Amino acid sequence: MDTKAKIKDILVKLLRVKVEELKDSVTLQESIGVDSTEMVEAIIALEKAFNTKISTKEISKLSTIDEIEQVIQSKLSKV
């Protein structure tokens, strides 16, 4: 499973949305209605799934699937 597919799988299960709703450039907070608590839960789940740590500075930049993938890919390439 590639990185983007894994991210979407985690978010589908956690946010209880359909995978079709998770378009790559969809803003999670505005388009899907993800609140701050759900976003924190999503970040924790992603950190566990990819065995990485996402900084507070990086978290503030995460609003789309593409942005999440970019941050995770940059972390994975450093390992």
PyMOL Python script that loads the backbone (N, CA, C, O; Angstrom):
from pymol import cmd

cmd.read_pdbstr("""\
ATOM      1  N   MET A   1       0.855  -1.181   0.000  1.00  0.00           N
ATOM      2  CA  MET A   1       0.000   0.000   0.000  1.00  0.00           C
ATOM      3  C   MET A   1       0.901   1.244   0.000  1.00  0.00           C
ATOM      4  O   MET A   1       1.808   1.370   0.823  1.00  0.00           O
ATOM      5  N   ASP A   2       0.633   2.148  -0.928  1.00  0.00           N
ATOM      6  CA  ASP A   2       1.466   3.345  -0.972  1.00  0.00           C
ATOM      7  C   ASP A   2       1.073   4.313   0.149  1.00  0.00           C
ATOM      8  O   ASP A   2       0.063   4.119   0.825  1.00  0.00           O
ATOM      9  N   THR A   3       1.878   5.345   0.333  1.00  0.00           N
ATOM     10  CA  THR A   3       1.693   6.281   1.436  1.00  0.00           C
ATOM     11  C   THR A   3       0.324   6.953   1.400  1.00  0.00           C
ATOM     12  O   THR A   3      -0.375   6.998   2.412  1.00  0.00           O
ATOM     13  N   LYS A   4      -0.056   7.470   0.243  1.00  0.00           N
ATOM     14  CA  LYS A   4      -1.331   8.187   0.142  1.00  0.00           C
ATOM     15  C   LYS A   4      -2.509   7.253   0.442  1.00  0.00           C
ATOM     16  O   LYS A   4      -3.455   7.646   1.124  1.00  0.00           O
ATOM     17  N   ALA A   5      -2.453   6.037  -0.059  1.00  0.00           N
ATOM     18  CA  ALA A   5      -3.528   5.070   0.188  1.00  0.00           C
ATOM     19  C   ALA A   5      -3.616   4.738   1.677  1.00  0.00           C
ATOM     20  O   ALA A   5      -4.710   4.596   2.224  1.00  0.00           O
ATOM     21  N   LYS A   6      -2.474   4.618   2.321  1.00  0.00           N
ATOM     22  CA  LYS A   6      -2.445   4.315   3.752  1.00  0.00           C
ATOM     23  C   LYS A   6      -3.015   5.485   4.561  1.00  0.00           C
ATOM     24  O   LYS A   6      -3.761   5.274   5.518  1.00  0.00           O
ATOM     25  N   ILE A   7      -2.667   6.705   4.178  1.00  0.00           N
ATOM     26  CA  ILE A   7      -3.205   7.901   4.839  1.00  0.00           C
ATOM     27  C   ILE A   7      -4.726   7.915   4.711  1.00  0.00           C
ATOM     28  O   ILE A   7      -5.441   8.113   5.693  1.00  0.00           O
ATOM     29  N   LYS A   8      -5.208   7.701   3.487  1.00  0.00           N
ATOM     30  CA  LYS A   8      -6.653   7.713   3.255  1.00  0.00           C
ATOM     31  C   LYS A   8      -7.346   6.610   4.047  1.00  0.00           C
ATOM     32  O   LYS A   8      -8.418   6.835   4.609  1.00  0.00           O
ATOM     33  N   ASP A   9      -6.755   5.434   4.098  1.00  0.00           N
ATOM     34  CA  ASP A   9      -7.330   4.322   4.846  1.00  0.00           C
ATOM     35  C   ASP A   9      -7.477   4.683   6.329  1.00  0.00           C
ATOM     36  O   ASP A   9      -8.513   4.415   6.939  1.00  0.00           O
ATOM     37  N   ILE A  10      -6.455   5.279   6.890  1.00  0.00           N
ATOM     38  CA  ILE A  10      -6.488   5.690   8.298  1.00  0.00           C
ATOM     39  C   ILE A  10      -7.582   6.730   8.516  1.00  0.00           C
ATOM     40  O   ILE A  10      -8.356   6.632   9.468  1.00  0.00           O
ATOM     41  N   LEU A  11      -7.645   7.720   7.639  1.00  0.00           N
ATOM     42  CA  LEU A  11      -8.622   8.792   7.794  1.00  0.00           C
ATOM     43  C   LEU A  11     -10.059   8.305   7.593  1.00  0.00           C
ATOM     44  O   LEU A  11     -10.972   8.763   8.280  1.00  0.00           O
ATOM     45  N   VAL A  12     -10.259   7.381   6.657  1.00  0.00           N
ATOM     46  CA  VAL A  12     -11.600   6.816   6.432  1.00  0.00           C
ATOM     47  C   VAL A  12     -12.096   6.133   7.702  1.00  0.00           C
ATOM     48  O   VAL A  12     -13.236   6.334   8.121  1.00  0.00           O
ATOM     49  N   LYS A  13     -11.239   5.331   8.306  1.00  0.00           N
ATOM     50  CA  LYS A  13     -11.627   4.607   9.522  1.00  0.00           C
ATOM     51  C   LYS A  13     -11.837   5.554  10.697  1.00  0.00           C
ATOM     52  O   LYS A  13     -12.799   5.409  11.453  1.00  0.00           O
ATOM     53  N   LEU A  14     -10.949   6.510  10.848  1.00  0.00           N
ATOM     54  CA  LEU A  14     -10.994   7.414  11.991  1.00  0.00           C
ATOM     55  C   LEU A  14     -12.126   8.431  11.894  1.00  0.00           C
ATOM     56  O   LEU A  14     -12.826   8.685  12.874  1.00  0.00           O
ATOM     57  N   LEU A  15     -12.301   9.008  10.718  1.00  0.00           N
ATOM     58  CA  LEU A  15     -13.283  10.088  10.542  1.00  0.00           C
ATOM     59  C   LEU A  15     -14.650   9.587  10.083  1.00  0.00           C
ATOM     60  O   LEU A  15     -15.615  10.349  10.016  1.00  0.00           O
ATOM     61  N   ARG A  16     -14.717   8.300   9.770  1.00  0.00           N
ATOM     62  CA  ARG A  16     -15.965   7.685   9.296  1.00  0.00           C
ATOM     63  C   ARG A  16     -16.535   8.418   8.086  1.00  0.00           C
ATOM     64  O   ARG A  16     -17.706   8.793   8.046  1.00  0.00           O
ATOM     65  N   VAL A  17     -15.660   8.604   7.108  1.00  0.00           N
ATOM     66  CA  VAL A  17     -16.074   9.200   5.835  1.00  0.00           C
ATOM     67  C   VAL A  17     -15.822   8.191   4.727  1.00  0.00           C
ATOM     68  O   VAL A  17     -15.119   7.201   4.928  1.00  0.00           O
ATOM     69  N   LYS A  18     -16.387   8.440   3.579  1.00  0.00           N
ATOM     70  CA  LYS A  18     -16.152   7.576   2.428  1.00  0.00           C
ATOM     71  C   LYS A  18     -14.857   7.998   1.754  1.00  0.00           C
ATOM     72  O   LYS A  18     -14.520   9.181   1.719  1.00  0.00           O
ATOM     73  N   VAL A  19     -14.141   7.029   1.224  1.00  0.00           N
ATOM     74  CA  VAL A  19     -12.863   7.325   0.577  1.00  0.00           C
ATOM     75  C   VAL A  19     -13.051   8.317  -0.571  1.00  0.00           C
ATOM     76  O   VAL A  19     -12.143   9.089  -0.880  1.00  0.00           O
ATOM     77  N   GLU A  20     -14.225   8.299  -1.202  1.00  0.00           N
ATOM     78  CA  GLU A  20     -14.495   9.227  -2.306  1.00  0.00           C
ATOM     79  C   GLU A  20     -14.500  10.681  -1.829  1.00  0.00           C
ATOM     80  O   GLU A  20     -14.244  11.591  -2.618  1.00  0.00           O
ATOM     81  N   GLU A  21     -14.785  10.903  -0.560  1.00  0.00           N
ATOM     82  CA  GLU A  21     -14.802  12.253  -0.002  1.00  0.00           C
ATOM     83  C   GLU A  21     -13.396  12.795   0.212  1.00  0.00           C
ATOM     84  O   GLU A  21     -13.204  14.007   0.313  1.00  0.00           O
ATOM     85  N   LEU A  22     -12.415  11.905   0.282  1.00  0.00           N
ATOM     86  CA  LEU A  22     -11.045  12.309   0.566  1.00  0.00           C
ATOM     87  C   LEU A  22     -10.264  12.585  -0.720  1.00  0.00           C
ATOM     88  O   LEU A  22      -9.324  11.866  -1.057  1.00  0.00           O
ATOM     89  N   LYS A  23     -10.660  13.607  -1.409  1.00  0.00           N
ATOM     90  CA  LYS A  23      -9.921  14.040  -2.597  1.00  0.00           C
ATOM     91  C   LYS A  23      -8.587  14.608  -2.133  1.00  0.00           C
ATOM     92  O   LYS A  23      -8.486  15.148  -1.031  1.00  0.00           O
ATOM     93  N   ASP A  24      -7.569  14.489  -2.969  1.00  0.00           N
ATOM     94  CA  ASP A  24      -6.217  14.880  -2.571  1.00  0.00           C
ATOM     95  C   ASP A  24      -6.096  16.335  -2.132  1.00  0.00           C
ATOM     96  O   ASP A  24      -5.317  16.650  -1.232  1.00  0.00           O
ATOM     97  N   SER A  25      -6.857  17.217  -2.759  1.00  0.00           N
ATOM     98  CA  SER A  25      -6.729  18.631  -2.432  1.00  0.00           C
ATOM     99  C   SER A  25      -7.879  19.163  -1.576  1.00  0.00           C
ATOM    100  O   SER A  25      -7.984  20.371  -1.367  1.00  0.00           O
ATOM    101  N   VAL A  26      -8.739  18.275  -1.081  1.00  0.00           N
ATOM    102  CA  VAL A  26      -9.860  18.684  -0.231  1.00  0.00           C
ATOM    103  C   VAL A  26      -9.324  19.125   1.130  1.00  0.00           C
ATOM    104  O   VAL A  26      -8.505  18.437   1.739  1.00  0.00           O
ATOM    105  N   THR A  27      -9.793  20.267   1.591  1.00  0.00           N
ATOM    106  CA  THR A  27      -9.426  20.753   2.913  1.00  0.00           C
ATOM    107  C   THR A  27     -10.252  19.999   3.944  1.00  0.00           C
ATOM    108  O   THR A  27     -11.479  20.101   3.970  1.00  0.00           O
ATOM    109  N   LEU A  28      -9.574  19.252   4.779  1.00  0.00           N
ATOM    110  CA  LEU A  28     -10.270  18.382   5.731  1.00  0.00           C
ATOM    111  C   LEU A  28     -11.186  19.158   6.674  1.00  0.00           C
ATOM    112  O   LEU A  28     -12.320  18.742   6.911  1.00  0.00           O
ATOM    113  N   GLN A  29     -10.712  20.270   7.209  1.00  0.00           N
ATOM    114  CA  GLN A  29     -11.510  21.023   8.169  1.00  0.00           C
ATOM    115  C   GLN A  29     -12.725  21.670   7.516  1.00  0.00           C
ATOM    116  O   GLN A  29     -13.827  21.590   8.058  1.00  0.00           O
ATOM    117  N   GLU A  30     -12.548  22.300   6.380  1.00  0.00           N
ATOM    118  CA  GLU A  30     -13.634  23.047   5.751  1.00  0.00           C
ATOM    119  C   GLU A  30     -14.568  22.161   4.939  1.00  0.00           C
ATOM    120  O   GLU A  30     -15.787  22.303   5.044  1.00  0.00           O
ATOM    121  N   SER A  31     -14.041  21.269   4.148  1.00  0.00           N
ATOM    122  CA  SER A  31     -14.869  20.467   3.244  1.00  0.00           C
ATOM    123  C   SER A  31     -15.525  19.273   3.911  1.00  0.00           C
ATOM    124  O   SER A  31     -16.668  18.935   3.602  1.00  0.00           O
ATOM    125  N   ILE A  32     -14.815  18.636   4.817  1.00  0.00           N
ATOM    126  CA  ILE A  32     -15.346  17.428   5.453  1.00  0.00           C
ATOM    127  C   ILE A  32     -15.852  17.723   6.865  1.00  0.00           C
ATOM    128  O   ILE A  32     -16.599  16.927   7.433  1.00  0.00           O
ATOM    129  N   GLY A  33     -15.455  18.851   7.428  1.00  0.00           N
ATOM    130  CA  GLY A  33     -15.914  19.222   8.764  1.00  0.00           C
ATOM    131  C   GLY A  33     -15.120  18.604   9.896  1.00  0.00           C
ATOM    132  O   GLY A  33     -15.653  18.393  10.986  1.00  0.00           O
ATOM    133  N   VAL A  34     -13.851  18.312   9.650  1.00  0.00           N
ATOM    134  CA  VAL A  34     -12.991  17.746  10.685  1.00  0.00           C
ATOM    135  C   VAL A  34     -12.731  18.827  11.733  1.00  0.00           C
ATOM    136  O   VAL A  34     -12.273  19.921  11.403  1.00  0.00           O
ATOM    137  N   ASP A  35     -13.027  18.513  12.999  1.00  0.00           N
ATOM    138  CA  ASP A  35     -12.766  19.501  14.051  1.00  0.00           C
ATOM    139  C   ASP A  35     -11.366  19.300  14.626  1.00  0.00           C
ATOM    140  O   ASP A  35     -10.656  18.371  14.244  1.00  0.00           O
ATOM    141  N   SER A  36     -10.983  20.170  15.537  1.00  0.00           N
ATOM    142  CA  SER A  36      -9.613  20.141  16.067  1.00  0.00           C
ATOM    143  C   SER A  36      -9.314  18.842  16.812  1.00  0.00           C
ATOM    144  O   SER A  36      -8.198  18.328  16.730  1.00  0.00           O
ATOM    145  N   THR A  37     -10.281  18.313  17.528  1.00  0.00           N
ATOM    146  CA  THR A  37     -10.073  17.047  18.246  1.00  0.00           C
ATOM    147  C   THR A  37      -9.846  15.902  17.274  1.00  0.00           C
ATOM    148  O   THR A  37      -8.949  15.083  17.472  1.00  0.00           O
ATOM    149  N   GLU A  38     -10.655  15.844  16.223  1.00  0.00           N
ATOM    150  CA  GLU A  38     -10.488  14.802  15.209  1.00  0.00           C
ATOM    151  C   GLU A  38      -9.143  14.939  14.497  1.00  0.00           C
ATOM    152  O   GLU A  38      -8.511  13.940  14.155  1.00  0.00           O
ATOM    153  N   MET A  39      -8.715  16.174  14.279  1.00  0.00           N
ATOM    154  CA  MET A  39      -7.429  16.390  13.614  1.00  0.00           C
ATOM    155  C   MET A  39      -6.287  15.887  14.488  1.00  0.00           C
ATOM    156  O   MET A  39      -5.347  15.272  13.985  1.00  0.00           O
ATOM    157  N   VAL A  40      -6.359  16.140  15.781  1.00  0.00           N
ATOM    158  CA  VAL A  40      -5.332  15.651  16.708  1.00  0.00           C
ATOM    159  C   VAL A  40      -5.313  14.122  16.705  1.00  0.00           C
ATOM    160  O   VAL A  40      -4.246  13.510  16.665  1.00  0.00           O
ATOM    161  N   GLU A  41      -6.490  13.514  16.749  1.00  0.00           N
ATOM    162  CA  GLU A  41      -6.577  12.048  16.704  1.00  0.00           C
ATOM    163  C   GLU A  41      -5.997  11.510  15.402  1.00  0.00           C
ATOM    164  O   GLU A  41      -5.323  10.480  15.399  1.00  0.00           O
ATOM    165  N   ALA A  42      -6.257  12.200  14.304  1.00  0.00           N
ATOM    166  CA  ALA A  42      -5.731  11.780  13.004  1.00  0.00           C
ATOM    167  C   ALA A  42      -4.211  11.865  12.984  1.00  0.00           C
ATOM    168  O   ALA A  42      -3.547  10.954  12.490  1.00  0.00           O
ATOM    169  N   ILE A  43      -3.660  12.940  13.512  1.00  0.00           N
ATOM    170  CA  ILE A  43      -2.201  13.105  13.558  1.00  0.00           C
ATOM    171  C   ILE A  43      -1.573  12.000  14.392  1.00  0.00           C
ATOM    172  O   ILE A  43      -0.562  11.423  13.993  1.00  0.00           O
ATOM    173  N   ILE A  44      -2.158  11.701  15.540  1.00  0.00           N
ATOM    174  CA  ILE A  44      -1.628  10.631  16.400  1.00  0.00           C
ATOM    175  C   ILE A  44      -1.677   9.293  15.676  1.00  0.00           C
ATOM    176  O   ILE A  44      -0.716   8.524  15.722  1.00  0.00           O
ATOM    177  N   ALA A  45      -2.783   9.014  15.014  1.00  0.00           N
ATOM    178  CA  ALA A  45      -2.907   7.753  14.267  1.00  0.00           C
ATOM    179  C   ALA A  45      -1.880   7.674  13.138  1.00  0.00           C
ATOM    180  O   ALA A  45      -1.295   6.617  12.899  1.00  0.00           O
ATOM    181  N   LEU A  46      -1.666   8.784  12.452  1.00  0.00           N
ATOM    182  CA  LEU A  46      -0.685   8.802  11.360  1.00  0.00           C
ATOM    183  C   LEU A  46       0.734   8.629  11.894  1.00  0.00           C
ATOM    184  O   LEU A  46       1.544   7.919  11.298  1.00  0.00           O
ATOM    185  N   GLU A  47       1.033   9.279  13.017  1.00  0.00           N
ATOM    186  CA  GLU A  47       2.359   9.121  13.626  1.00  0.00           C
ATOM    187  C   GLU A  47       2.622   7.666  13.982  1.00  0.00           C
ATOM    188  O   GLU A  47       3.714   7.150  13.743  1.00  0.00           O
ATOM    189  N   LYS A  48       1.629   7.010  14.550  1.00  0.00           N
ATOM    190  CA  LYS A  48       1.779   5.593  14.920  1.00  0.00           C
ATOM    191  C   LYS A  48       1.928   4.719  13.677  1.00  0.00           C
ATOM    192  O   LYS A  48       2.788   3.840  13.631  1.00  0.00           O
ATOM    193  N   ALA A  49       1.101   4.959  12.684  1.00  0.00           N
ATOM    194  CA  ALA A  49       1.106   4.129  11.479  1.00  0.00           C
ATOM    195  C   ALA A  49       2.418   4.236  10.710  1.00  0.00           C
ATOM    196  O   ALA A  49       2.889   3.258  10.130  1.00  0.00           O
ATOM    197  N   PHE A  50       3.001   5.431  10.711  1.00  0.00           N
ATOM    198  CA  PHE A  50       4.231   5.639   9.944  1.00  0.00           C
ATOM    199  C   PHE A  50       5.472   5.696  10.834  1.00  0.00           C
ATOM    200  O   PHE A  50       6.578   5.958  10.361  1.00  0.00           O
ATOM    201  N   ASN A  51       5.270   5.446  12.132  1.00  0.00           N
ATOM    202  CA  ASN A  51       6.374   5.425  13.083  1.00  0.00           C
ATOM    203  C   ASN A  51       7.231   6.684  12.965  1.00  0.00           C
ATOM    204  O   ASN A  51       8.446   6.610  12.778  1.00  0.00           O
ATOM    205  N   THR A  52       6.579   7.834  13.079  1.00  0.00           N
ATOM    206  CA  THR A  52       7.262   9.105  12.960  1.00  0.00           C
ATOM    207  C   THR A  52       6.630  10.117  13.897  1.00  0.00           C
ATOM    208  O   THR A  52       5.591   9.844  14.499  1.00  0.00           O
ATOM    209  N   LYS A  53       7.241  11.272  14.025  1.00  0.00           N
ATOM    210  CA  LYS A  53       6.720  12.351  14.865  1.00  0.00           C
ATOM    211  C   LYS A  53       6.501  13.563  13.979  1.00  0.00           C
ATOM    212  O   LYS A  53       7.383  13.952  13.214  1.00  0.00           O
ATOM    213  N   ILE A  54       5.324  14.155  14.086  1.00  0.00           N
ATOM    214  CA  ILE A  54       4.997  15.350  13.313  1.00  0.00           C
ATOM    215  C   ILE A  54       5.004  16.523  14.275  1.00  0.00           C
ATOM    216  O   ILE A  54       4.272  16.524  15.264  1.00  0.00           O
ATOM    217  N   SER A  55       5.833  17.527  13.987  1.00  0.00           N
ATOM    218  CA  SER A  55       5.986  18.665  14.891  1.00  0.00           C
ATOM    219  C   SER A  55       4.764  19.582  14.849  1.00  0.00           C
ATOM    220  O   SER A  55       3.962  19.539  13.916  1.00  0.00           O
ATOM    221  N   THR A  56       4.649  20.400  15.869  1.00  0.00           N
ATOM    222  CA  THR A  56       3.551  21.364  15.950  1.00  0.00           C
ATOM    223  C   THR A  56       3.582  22.300  14.753  1.00  0.00           C
ATOM    224  O   THR A  56       2.535  22.648  14.206  1.00  0.00           O
ATOM    225  N   LYS A  57       4.764  22.705  14.348  1.00  0.00           N
ATOM    226  CA  LYS A  57       4.918  23.593  13.192  1.00  0.00           C
ATOM    227  C   LYS A  57       4.384  22.913  11.924  1.00  0.00           C
ATOM    228  O   LYS A  57       3.710  23.548  11.113  1.00  0.00           O
ATOM    229  N   GLU A  58       4.685  21.634  11.761  1.00  0.00           N
ATOM    230  CA  GLU A  58       4.212  20.880  10.593  1.00  0.00           C
ATOM    231  C   GLU A  58       2.708  20.661  10.645  1.00  0.00           C
ATOM    232  O   GLU A  58       2.030  20.723   9.620  1.00  0.00           O
ATOM    233  N   ILE A  59       2.190  20.405  11.836  1.00  0.00           N
ATOM    234  CA  ILE A  59       0.759  20.159  11.988  1.00  0.00           C
ATOM    235  C   ILE A  59      -0.051  21.355  11.503  1.00  0.00           C
ATOM    236  O   ILE A  59      -1.106  21.185  10.892  1.00  0.00           O
ATOM    237  N   SER A  60       0.433  22.552  11.770  1.00  0.00           N
ATOM    238  CA  SER A  60      -0.301  23.748  11.360  1.00  0.00           C
ATOM    239  C   SER A  60      -0.412  23.870   9.846  1.00  0.00           C
ATOM    240  O   SER A  60      -1.261  24.609   9.349  1.00  0.00           O
ATOM    241  N   LYS A  61       0.435  23.157   9.107  1.00  0.00           N
ATOM    242  CA  LYS A  61       0.420  23.204   7.646  1.00  0.00           C
ATOM    243  C   LYS A  61      -0.453  22.104   7.029  1.00  0.00           C
ATOM    244  O   LYS A  61      -0.662  22.093   5.816  1.00  0.00           O
ATOM    245  N   LEU A  62      -0.955  21.199   7.836  1.00  0.00           N
ATOM    246  CA  LEU A  62      -1.684  20.046   7.323  1.00  0.00           C
ATOM    247  C   LEU A  62      -3.181  20.317   7.211  1.00  0.00           C
ATOM    248  O   LEU A  62      -3.884  20.399   8.219  1.00  0.00           O
ATOM    249  N   SER A  63      -3.655  20.453   5.989  1.00  0.00           N
ATOM    250  CA  SER A  63      -5.095  20.623   5.826  1.00  0.00           C
ATOM    251  C   SER A  63      -5.650  19.784   4.676  1.00  0.00           C
ATOM    252  O   SER A  63      -6.865  19.634   4.551  1.00  0.00           O
ATOM    253  N   THR A  64      -4.766  19.235   3.835  1.00  0.00           N
ATOM    254  CA  THR A  64      -5.216  18.394   2.723  1.00  0.00           C
ATOM    255  C   THR A  64      -4.457  17.073   2.744  1.00  0.00           C
ATOM    256  O   THR A  64      -3.434  16.945   3.416  1.00  0.00           O
ATOM    257  N   ILE A  65      -4.961  16.106   2.013  1.00  0.00           N
ATOM    258  CA  ILE A  65      -4.284  14.808   1.886  1.00  0.00           C
ATOM    259  C   ILE A  65      -2.897  15.006   1.269  1.00  0.00           C
ATOM    260  O   ILE A  65      -1.924  14.396   1.714  1.00  0.00           O
ATOM    261  N   ASP A  66      -2.809  15.856   0.251  1.00  0.00           N
ATOM    262  CA  ASP A  66      -1.521  16.117  -0.394  1.00  0.00           C
ATOM    263  C   ASP A  66      -0.500  16.666   0.598  1.00  0.00           C
ATOM    264  O   ASP A  66       0.657  16.245   0.592  1.00  0.00           O
ATOM    265  N   GLU A  67      -0.918  17.601   1.447  1.00  0.00           N
ATOM    266  CA  GLU A  67       0.002  18.189   2.427  1.00  0.00           C
ATOM    267  C   GLU A  67       0.432  17.153   3.464  1.00  0.00           C
ATOM    268  O   GLU A  67       1.596  17.112   3.861  1.00  0.00           O
ATOM    269  N   ILE A  68      -0.505  16.326   3.897  1.00  0.00           N
ATOM    270  CA  ILE A  68      -0.163  15.270   4.856  1.00  0.00           C
ATOM    271  C   ILE A  68       0.844  14.309   4.230  1.00  0.00           C
ATOM    272  O   ILE A  68       1.826  13.923   4.863  1.00  0.00           O
ATOM    273  N   GLU A  69       0.588  13.931   2.982  1.00  0.00           N
ATOM    274  CA  GLU A  69       1.498  13.012   2.299  1.00  0.00           C
ATOM    275  C   GLU A  69       2.895  13.617   2.158  1.00  0.00           C
ATOM    276  O   GLU A  69       3.889  12.923   2.370  1.00  0.00           O
ATOM    277  N   GLN A  70       2.982  14.885   1.808  1.00  0.00           N
ATOM    278  CA  GLN A  70       4.286  15.540   1.645  1.00  0.00           C
ATOM    279  C   GLN A  70       5.089  15.514   2.937  1.00  0.00           C
ATOM    280  O   GLN A  70       6.285  15.220   2.923  1.00  0.00           O
ATOM    281  N   VAL A  71       4.433  15.824   4.060  1.00  0.00           N
ATOM    282  CA  VAL A  71       5.130  15.829   5.357  1.00  0.00           C
ATOM    283  C   VAL A  71       5.590  14.420   5.718  1.00  0.00           C
ATOM    284  O   VAL A  71       6.727  14.230   6.149  1.00  0.00           O
ATOM    285  N   ILE A  72       4.727  13.445   5.546  1.00  0.00           N
ATOM    286  CA  ILE A  72       5.085  12.056   5.900  1.00  0.00           C
ATOM    287  C   ILE A  72       6.186  11.547   4.983  1.00  0.00           C
ATOM    288  O   ILE A  72       7.128  10.904   5.447  1.00  0.00           O
ATOM    289  N   GLN A  73       6.080  11.825   3.690  1.00  0.00           N
ATOM    290  CA  GLN A  73       7.128  11.394   2.749  1.00  0.00           C
ATOM    291  C   GLN A  73       8.472  12.007   3.122  1.00  0.00           C
ATOM    292  O   GLN A  73       9.497  11.329   3.050  1.00  0.00           O
ATOM    293  N   SER A  74       8.487  13.277   3.520  1.00  0.00           N
ATOM    294  CA  SER A  74       9.751  13.908   3.887  1.00  0.00           C
ATOM    295  C   SER A  74      10.338  13.248   5.134  1.00  0.00           C
ATOM    296  O   SER A  74      11.557  13.121   5.255  1.00  0.00           O
ATOM    297  N   LYS A  75       9.482  12.831   6.053  1.00  0.00           N
ATOM    298  CA  LYS A  75       9.943  12.136   7.257  1.00  0.00           C
ATOM    299  C   LYS A  75      10.497  10.756   6.908  1.00  0.00           C
ATOM    300  O   LYS A  75      11.546  10.352   7.411  1.00  0.00           O
ATOM    301  N   LEU A  76       9.787  10.045   6.047  1.00  0.00           N
ATOM    302  CA  LEU A  76      10.212   8.699   5.681  1.00  0.00           C
ATOM    303  C   LEU A  76      11.507   8.706   4.883  1.00  0.00           C
ATOM    304  O   LEU A  76      12.296   7.765   4.978  1.00  0.00           O
ATOM    305  N   SER A  77      11.734   9.739   4.108  1.00  0.00           N
ATOM    306  CA  SER A  77      12.952   9.794   3.293  1.00  0.00           C
ATOM    307  C   SER A  77      14.179  10.105   4.148  1.00  0.00           C
ATOM    308  O   SER A  77      15.308   9.851   3.727  1.00  0.00           O
ATOM    309  N   LYS A  78      13.965  10.650   5.341  1.00  0.00           N
ATOM    310  CA  LYS A  78      15.083  10.971   6.250  1.00  0.00           C
ATOM    311  C   LYS A  78      15.533   9.764   7.062  1.00  0.00           C
ATOM    312  O   LYS A  78      16.609   9.774   7.660  1.00  0.00           O
ATOM    313  N   VAL A  79      14.702   8.722   7.080  1.00  0.00           N
ATOM    314  CA  VAL A  79      15.022   7.537   7.892  1.00  0.00           C
ATOM    315  C   VAL A  79      16.008   6.660   7.188  1.00  0.00           C
ATOM    316  O   VAL A  79      16.395   5.618   7.717  1.00  0.00           O
TER     317      VAL A  79
END
""", "prot")
cmd.dss("prot")
cmd.show_as("cartoon", "prot")
cmd.util.cbc("prot")
cmd.orient("prot")
